[in-house]
């Protein structure tokens, strides 16, 4: 993918989401899905960090072009890579050395995300609207959050006035 095409794809993708991002004051959002890019990758933005999910091995030069385009248009400073395949291949080295843990704000709630330690960051961006729906449904209710992982649904429930929340998950 030539760099001009990568830049155009990033700009188009951001423009398609810009109103939603601004309206909701989002610090974390999916910039690019593999379906819309017709490429084996997806890009999530967390403040000034990008997490690039690879669904098959990608030519390093192509990833560099995406990094250049994302940096130029969004001011991203750090890149992290996640291998979403069952095939072991070398990932590009992340720009940030060591562990990167940050706090992201979503709908006036704050969540701790780990960009480097695990396959998932701890906050599933595609569940944002469902979390908002939960918040609106649970006033004075007891909420059982199974598959809680990091407990973000429980936090939304508590913010929405739940009497109690219980979070259960098998992961550490």
C-alpha positions in Angstrom: 0.0 0.0 0.0 1.7 3.2 -1.1 2.0 5.9 1.6 -0.3 8.3 -0.3 -3.1 5.6 -0.1 -2.3 4.9 3.6 -2.6 8.7 4.3 -5.9 9.0 2.4 -7.3 6.0 4.2 -6.4 7.4 7.6 -7.8 10.8 6.7 -11.1 9.4 5.3 -11.5 7.1 8.3 -11.0 9.9 10.8 -13.4 12.2 8.9 -16.1 9.6 9.0 -15.8 9.3 12.8 -14.8 12.9 13.7 -18.2 14.2 14.7 -18.9 11.1 16.9 -15.5 11.4 18.5 -16.0 15.1 19.3 -19.6 14.8 20.3 -18.7 12.1 22.9 -15.3 13.6 23.9 -13.6 10.3 23.1 -10.0 9.6 24.0 -10.3 6.0 22.7 -11.9 4.8 19.5 -11.5 2.4 16.6 -9.9 4.4 13.7 -9.9 1.7 11.1 -11.5 -1.7 10.8 -10.0 -4.5 8.6 -13.2 -4.6 6.6 -13.2 -0.9 5.6 -9.5 -0.9 4.9 -9.7 -4.3 3.1 -6.4 -5.0 4.8 -5.5 -7.5 7.5 -5.3 -4.9 10.2 -7.3 -2.7 12.5 -6.2 0.5 14.3 -7.4 1.6 17.7 -6.5 5.0 19.1 -6.0 5.6 22.9 -5.1 9.3 23.5 -1.8 9.7 21.7 -1.2 6.0 21.3 -2.2 3.6 18.5 -2.8 -0.1 18.9 -2.5 -2.0 15.6 -4.2 -5.4 15.5 -2.7 -7.7 12.8 -4.9 -10.4 11.4 -2.1 -11.8 9.3 1.6 -11.0 8.8 2.0 -7.6 7.2 5.0 -6.3 5.3 6.9 -4.0 7.7 7.2 -1.2 5.1 3.4 -1.1 4.9 3.1 -0.8 8.7 5.7 2.0 8.6 3.6 3.9 6.0 0.5 3.6 8.3 2.6 4.8 11.3 3.8 7.8 9.2 0.2 8.6 8.1 -1.3 8.2 11.6 1.4 10.3 13.2 1.1 13.1 10.5 -2.7 13.3 10.8 -3.4 12.5 14.5 -0.1 13.3 16.3 0.2 9.7 17.6 3.4 9.1 19.5 3.4 5.4 20.4 2.5 2.3 18.5 1.7 -1.1 19.9 1.1 -4.3 17.9 -1.2 -7.2 18.6 -1.0 -10.5 16.8 -4.6 -11.6 16.3 -3.7 -14.8 14.4 -2.9 -18.3 15.5 0.4 -18.1 13.5 3.6 -17.0 15.3 5.4 -14.3 13.4 7.6 -11.4 14.5 5.8 -8.3 15.4 7.3 -4.9 14.7 8.9 -3.4 17.7 6.6 -1.0 19.6 7.8 2.6 19.7 7.3 2.6 23.4 9.7 0.4 25.4 8.4 -1.5 28.4 4.8 -1.5 29.6 2.4 1.3 28.8 -0.5 1.8 31.1 -2.8 4.8 30.8 -6.1 6.1 32.1 -8.8 6.8 29.4 -11.9 8.8 30.0 -15.2 7.7 28.5 -18.5 9.4 29.2 -17.0 11.1 32.3 -15.8 7.7 33.7 -12.1 6.8 33.9 -10.7 3.4 33.0 -7.2 2.0 33.3 -6.0 0.4 30.1 -2.8 -1.6 29.5 -1.7 -1.1 25.9 1.3 -3.4 26.0 0.8 -6.2 28.6 -1.9 -8.3 27.1 -3.6 -9.1 23.8 -6.6 -6.9 24.9 -6.2 -3.5 26.5 -9.0 -4.0 29.1 -11.6 -1.7 27.5 -13.5 -3.1 24.6 -14.2 -0.1 22.4 -17.0 -1.7 20.4 -19.1 -2.1 23.7 -19.2 1.6 24.4 -22.9 2.1 23.4 -23.9 -1.0 25.3 -22.2 0.3 28.4 -24.2 3.5 28.0 -27.4 1.5 27.7 -26.6 -0.4 30.8 -26.0 2.8 32.7 -29.5 4.0 31.7 -31.2 0.7 32.7 -29.9 -0.1 36.2 -31.2 2.6 38.6 -31.8 1.0 42.0 -31.1 -2.5 40.6 -28.6 -5.2 41.6 -26.3 -5.9 38.6 -24.4 -9.1 38.0 -21.6 -8.6 35.5 -20.4 -12.0 34.3 -17.4 -12.0 31.9 -16.5 -8.8 33.7 -12.8 -8.8 32.6 -12.0 -5.2 33.9 -15.4 -4.3 35.2 -16.3 -1.5 32.9 -20.0 -2.5 32.7 -20.0 -2.6 36.5 -18.6 1.0 36.6 -21.3 2.2 34.2 -24.0 0.4 36.3 -22.8 2.1 39.5 -22.7 5.5 37.7 -26.3 4.8 36.6 -27.5 4.3 40.2 -27.3 0.6 40.6 -27.9 -0.4 44.3 -25.0 -3.0 44.0 -22.8 -4.5 41.4 -21.1 -7.9 41.3 -18.3 -8.6 38.8 -17.2 -12.1 37.9 -14.5 -13.2 35.5 -12.2 -16.2 35.0 -9.2 -14.1 33.8 -6.6 -12.9 36.2 
